[in-house]
Amino acid sequence: MKFMKVAGAIALLAASQFAQAQAWPSKGLTWIVPFAAGGPTDAMARDIADKVGKQIGQPIIVENLAGAGGTIGAAKAAKANPDGYTFLVGHMGYMGAGPALYKKLSYDPVKDFEATFRFPDTPLVLLVGKNSPYKNASDLIAAAKANPKKVNFGNAGIGSTSHLIAALFEAKAGIDVTPVSYKGAAPALNDLIGGQVDAMFDQSNTALPQVQGGRLNAIALTSLAPMPQQYPGVAPLAEKTLPGFEAATWYGLYAPKGTPKDIVQKLHQAYVKALTDKTWTTRMAGQGIQLLPEAQYSPEAFAKHTASEVERWRKVVADAKIQID
């Protein structure tokens, strides 16, 4: 009798979830962005939310909940009702490197979320001042090897993307540089322009105006392929300098664990359909945002990517001794 009651309860739960998925969406969705409005994560989230919202026939509201490197917003999303109406816009920082950076993280990027779909990636560019003696990545690596700790790298803050990518570069190149952390990318870029720091990694789309305006020089890319439209003549690190080197700022959408699979699939399908808008995707590509093969956007592929990134950054963060709390 007890078994039958349990089985009955499970059947009712399954039926309820099925009915819920069938009716979805009956109202607007909320996407939590754990950064302030106006930044690159917020801008990309709003752009994609607009396109996906049109596909599902419901508005998508972006809720900015900044603090603690994105972990406050991620923690809230992890505890949200898994009814298919609250999602997290994830980022490589708090969803990839977070478990290594924070000793007391209140959520698990892999266990507490349902990966829904991955956004296009944004490669990074290695920047130096316009009067820098470093004309390419090999020049910079040679100087750093000859003078340990003398070359410094600016970054947007401890544990930021620019900090993590620089640490990865340092490890792969076998050099020892000095990180200089700022409260955001803007002051770091300003000091790079002014010559107070030697180099910095920044997202290819946000760095582009500074390079095109002649204020900074781009000397390498973190993508596997060149970006001739945006950065003509700039070689990827993987081409000759550091074979196999690849890194990008990645983003994606996550649902709280327990969100019905049908809802996750429906939202993923709406996103894939939105990507057929060639005007939109051409605009993104022109900004230096890297479109991926369709298979990489799937929930399954994104879940695997998240798990692999958690392990990747665990080693990088440990070797570089980066710790936030």
Buried (B, 14 or more C-beta within 10 A) or exposed (E): EEEEEEEEEEEEEEEEBEEBBEEBBEEEBBBBBBBEEEBBBBBBBBBBBBBBBBBBEBBBEBBBBBEBBBBBBBBBBBEBEBBBBBBBBBBBBBBBBBBBBBEEBEBEBBEBBBBBBBBBBBBBBBBBBBEBEBEBBBBBBBBBEEEEEEBBBBBBBBBBBBBBBBBBBBEBBEBEBEBBBBEEBEEBBBBBBEEEBBBBBBBBBBBBEBBEEEBBBBBBBBBBEBBEEBBEEBBBBBBEBBEEBBBBBBBBBBBBBEBBEBBBBBBBEBBBBBBEEEEBBEEBBEBBBBBBEEEBBBBEBBBBBBBEBBEBBBEBBEEBEBEBE
